[in-house]
Amino acid sequence: MKVSKFTSLHIYNGETVLFNSENEKFLLLSSELEKIYRDHVLNPNDLQSVHPEFFNTLKNNRFIVPSTVDEAETLIHQWEKNDDDESSFGIIINPTLNCNMRCWYCYEEHGGKQTMTEDTRNAICRFIDDKVSDSKLKTLNVSFFGGEPLLFFNDCVLPILQYAAKKCQEKSITLYSNFTTNAVLLTDKVIEALNALPLGKKATFQITFDGNRDVHNKTRIGLNKKPTYDIILHNMYSALQHGNEISARCNYTYDNILTFSDVLEDFMALGLNNYKEVFSVKFEHVWQDGKNLSKSKPLMQKIRNNFEAAGFDVGSDDVHFHHVCYADSPRHAVINYNGDVFKCTARDFATESREGRLNNEGRIEWNEKFFQRMAIKYSNEACRNCVILPICNGSCTQNKIEAGLKTTCFLSMTEDAKQDYLKARVNEIIKACIKQKIYNSTQK
């Protein structure tokens, strides 16, 4: 046996924690067990005679593994198996790149008529036909992005969803749908039309706030120059009352982060902390404010703590768990209004950057950029030998492509930084256990 390359020791509130980043299990070690563990790190087989119960616990939870096991290869094999899972498929559709707002940080160009034609809409329907004809498919996710997708709700969004719902019902496939929207057009009529569809659960929404009322209205500038904060807040609350799930994305910068205290007050005034099952908050740093990130993070954490103390489910852009990005999956596509196909929505939709094209028969013709993306996922030897591989995987394929072929860490992390990364994840897991009141009862 050997100590797993994914096993590490940490301190949490004065207690020693043994953590495995692959299965995210942890043990709280007494001082006696910590000494026994440290004394036998190089030869854990001896633990079998020194402390059989401890040895079996370490073995059963993969803190120690057989000496012949290539853990990275085993992990990557499981990821590849998940990649090949044909039970689900996801489509993100841009009905338009036009928008009813002009936010300063948006990377999309909104000029001209960038709206979906009937031919592209029909091709998407044929694409859906092709996917649901696969007997292995169990779930289909049809989501909408843009631009502002609700600008063409009746002409594009609703017809596609109605078609997908009909086809999925015929094949006993579960259909889900999500919207990234500014919510100005998220009226009761729109919600009621969506909730009338036979979805696996009611449509979900990501809705953005850019600070308190004053700051938000200066940032989220509508074409008609009218304030939007209260409209968005009203529409979001109405959707929650209809039972729809919502994630409020708080886009923060060094200049606006403290104003989210006012947003918290507005959320509390509406009683949004009583919608814990369907409402969450996430803080995301605006990338153009990158030079202020180190100053912004501590302030964000304080505001985030205030939201948590008020009873909200809160996340942030500090990701310390293995998050498989949709762009990394071969069973996911982003279809632009003109039929261009992409993988990532966090970059612009310039035709020269596309990774495929949806033809009139409803099939995607992938190009070399797509195959490059798929090939680079698990190719870095530095990642295979890294202690944080299970919860990092070298970042997403988009970042890997832009970094080019590397033999070192894609994120340029030092060994100390990796330990900090692991410690942050340990803290998150233990806090979650404390919240669920299982920390003392089951984890020691």
N, C-alpha and C positions, 0 to 999 in steps of 0.2 A: 504494500500500500504506500501511497504518497499523499502529502497534503495537496489538495486541489489548488491549481494555479489561480482559481477564482475565490479562494478563501483568504480572508484578511482579518486582522484584529483592530478594534477601535474602542474608544472610550465614549460612553454616553452617560452624562450626569454622574460621573465618578465610577461607573460600572464598566467592566470589560465586556466587550461584545465580540463574538466570533461570527463573522458574516460570510455568506457565500453569494456572490453576485450572479451566479447562473440561475439558482432556484430561489434566491432572495430569502433564504431561511437564516435565522440568527439564533445564537445561544448566548445567554448571560452567564458568564463564568465567575464562580467564586474565586477568591485569591488562590485557594488550593488547586482548583482545576486549571486556572490560568498557568500556574507554575508547572503542573503536570504536562499541559499542552506544550508550553515553551521548551520543556526539557526533552520532548519527544518529537519535535517538528521534523527533524532529519530522519527519524526512523519510527514512524507511527505504529508499525507492527508491534513494537514492544508494549504499546498501550493495552493490547489484548490481555496481557498477564498482569499489568500494573493496575488497570482500572477497566475491567471488561464492559461494564455498563456504559462508561464514557466512550470507549472504543466503538461500541455498537451504535451509539447515538451519532457519533461523527461519521461512521460508515453509512448508516441508513439515510442520513441527510446530505451525503456527498461532500462533507467537509474534507474527508479523505476518500481517495478513489484508488482503484487498482493501478499499479505502476505502469501497466502496458497501455492504459487508456490515453488516447489523444483527445483531450477535452475540447479543444478548439474545433477539431475536425467533426467530432460528435455534435457539437452545437450548431455548426454551419450546416451539417447534414439535416438537422431538424428544421433549420430555417428554410433550406431548399425544399424540403418536403412541404412546408407550409406554403411556399411560393407556388407549388404545383397543385395546391388544393383547388379543385374545380367546383367546389360547392358554392362559391360566391363570386360576384363580379361587381365592380363599381364604376360608375360613369359620372363625371362632372361635366356639365354642359354650360357653356357661355351663350345665352340667347343673344347677348349684345355686349359690346365693350363700351357703349355709351352709358352715361351716368347722369343722374339728376343732381349730383354734387361735384364740387371741385376742391377736394381735400389736398392740402399742399404736399403731402408726402406720397400721394398715389403715383405709382410707376406706370400706369396705363395712359395711353393717348386716347382722348375721347372725341377727337375731331371727326367730321364726316359721318356718313351713315354706316355704322358698323352693326348691322342687325341681320339676324338669320333669315335666309330665304326659305321658301317652301321646299325647294329641292333638298337643301341640307336637312331640314326637319324630316322629310320623308326618308332620307338616307339614315337618319338616327333611328327612325322607327324600324327600318329594315335591319339595322344593327341590333336592336332589341329583339327582333324576331330571331335572329341568328343565335343570340345568347340564350334565350329561353328555350330554344329547341334542344339544348344540351340536357340530357336526362340527369346529369350529375349536379346541375345547378339547383341550389336550394334557396339562395337569397340574392336579390338584385338591389343595388343601391343607386338611385338616380338623383343626383344632387345638382344644384344650380349656383353659378358663380358669375363673375362679370368683371367690369361694368356692374350695373344694377339690374339683376335678373327680373325683378318685379315690374320693370318698365314694359316688359312684353309678356305679362302673366297670361292674359287671355289669348294672345296670338301664338304663343310658343310654349310657355311653361305648362299650362294646364292641359293643352292637347297632347303633349308628349307624355305627361304623367297619366292621363286618362287612358292613352293607348297602352302604356306599360302596365298599368293596373289590370286592364282587360286581359292582356297576354299572360301576365303572371297568374291571374286567377285560373285561366284555362289550364295551366301547367302545375298548379298548386305550389307556386314559387312565392316566397314572401318578399314583398317590395317595401323598401324604405326610401325616405327622401329627406334631404337637408338643404338649407338655403344659407348662403352668406349674403347678407343684405344690410343696407343702412336702415331699413324698416320704416322709412317715410311713407312708403306705399303699402305697408303691411296692415291693411284695413280689416275690419270684421268680415267683409264680403270675401276677401282673399282667404282668410283663415277658414271660414265656413266651407268654401269650395274645396280647400285642401283636406279638411277633416271629413269631408263626405267621401273621400277616396278610400278604397279598401287597402290601407297600408298596414304593415306589421305593427307600427305604432304611429301616432300622429306625427306629422312633419315637424322637424326640429330646425332651429334657427340660431345662427351666430350673428349677433348685433353689436356694433361698435359704439363705444363712448370715448370721447377725447378730452375728458376733464369735466369740470362742473359746467353749469349752464352757460356762463359767460365765455369760458374758454372753448367749450364745445361749439358754440354758435359762431365763434370766429374761425374755427378750424373746419367744421363740417358745413361748408358754405353751399347752400342750395342755389340752383340757377336763378331762382326767383328772389334770391337774397333774403328770404324769410328765415327766421330762427327755426331750428329743427329739434333742439334738445327735448322740448316738452312733447312734441309730436311723436318722437321716437319712444320716449318714456311711456306715453299713453298707449301706443300701439303694442309695445312689449308687454305691458301689464295686461292688456286685453287678451293677447295671445296666451299668456300664462293662465288667465281665467278660463280660457277655452281648453286648457289641459295640454298645451304644446310645450315641449322642452326647449329651453333657451340658454345659450351661453352668452353672457355679456362680456365682450372683449374690451378691456380697458387699455387703449393705446397710450402709453406714457412716455414722457420725455422729462428731462430735468426741470423744465419750465412748468410742466402741468401736473406732475405727480402729486403734489400736496393738495391740489384742488379736488382730488378724488375723495377727500374727507367729506366734501359737500355732496358728492354723488352718493356716498354711503348714507348720508342723512336723508336724501331723496328716496333711496331704495327702502330705507327703514320706514319712512312716512307712508309708503305704499304697502308695507308689510311683506316685502319680497322675501324676507328671511323665513317666511312661513311656507315657501314653495320649494323646500329643500330637495324634493324628489325630482323636480323638473327645472330648477334654476341654479346656475353656477356662474362664477365670475372668474375671469382669467386676465392677468396682467401681461401685456406684451410690449416690449420696448420698441419704439420706432427706430428702424435701423439708421435713418439719416441723422439721428442724434447720437451716433456711436461714440463720438469723442467724449460724451458726458455719461457714458454707461457706468463707469466706476463710481461716479457721484450719485447717479440715479438709483442704483440697486439698493443701497441701504435705506433710502427714503421709501422706495417701493415696498421693501420688506415690512417697514413700520405700518404703512397703509394696509398692506395685505393682512398683517396681524390684526388690525382693527376690524377688517371685514370678517375674519375668522371668529373673532371674539363676539361679533354681532350675530353669529350663527350661519354665515354663508359658507358654501362649498367653494373654496378659492384655490386656483392654480396660478402658475406663472410660467414665464419662458425659461426658467431654470429647470430643465428636464434632466432628471437623474434616474430614469428608468428606461428599459428597452422599448422604445416607441418606434414601431414599424411605419414609416411614412408611406402614404398611398403611392407616392411617386416611385418607391422601390419595388412595388408589386407588379408583376407582369399581367395581373388580372385587374388592371385599373387603367382608365384612359380619360384624358381631358379633351373634350371636343369643342373647338371654338366655333363661333357663329358661322364661319365660312368653310367649315369642314376640315380645317387644319387640326392635327391631333398633337397634343403635348402630354407630358407626364406631370409637370410641376406647375402649380398655380402661383408660386411665389416669385415668378419672373414674368417679364412681359411676353405677349403673345405675337411676337414678330414672326412672319412667315419663314424667315431664314433660320429661325430657332426650332421650328416644328420637328417632331420626331416621327411623323406619319401623316397620312392623309386618308380621310373617310371617302371611299368611292361611292358612286351612285347605287351600287348593289348593297351597300351597307357593310362593307368590310374595310378594315383598316389595313392600309399598305404601309408597314413600318419601314423607316429608313435606317441608315447606319448609326445615327445618333441614339436610337432606341437600343440597338444591340450593344453599343458601347456602354450604355447605362447598365444594362443587365450584366455585362461581363465584369464591370469594375466593382460590383457589390462586395465580394468576399476575397478580392485578389491581393490585398495588402498584407505582406508577411508581418509587418509590425503590429497590425491589428490582431492577427492570429496569436501572437505571443503576449498580448496585453491583458492585464488583470481586469480591466473594465470592458473588455470585449462584449460580454453579455448585455451590458446596459448602455453601450455606446455604438458599437459596430462601426466606429470611424465616422460617425455622422451619416447623413442621408446621401443618396447617390448624386443628388444635384451638387452638393458641396464637393463630393469626390471628383466629379467630372471637372468642375471648375478649378480644383486643385491640381489636376493632371496626374500623371503617373508618379506615385511617391512610394518610397520604401520606409518612410518614417511616419509618425503620427499625423493623420490628416488635420487634427485640431491643434497640432504643435504643443501638446501638453507635456509638461515635465512629470517625472515620477511623483513629485510632491503634489502636483496639481491633480494627478490621478487619485492619490490617496484622499485629497480634499473632496473630490468628486464622489468617491465611495462613502466617505463620512457623511456627506450631504444626503445620500440615498439611505444610509442606515438611519439617520435622524428622521427622515420622512416616514420610513416604515414603522419605526417605534412610535412616532407621534400618532400614526394611523391606528396602531394597536391600542394605544392609550385611549384614543377617541372611542374605539369600539369596546373598551374596557376588557381587553383580553391580554394586555401586556403582562400582568403579574400572574395570571392563571394558566396560561398555556405556553409561554415563550421561554421560560427558564428551563 
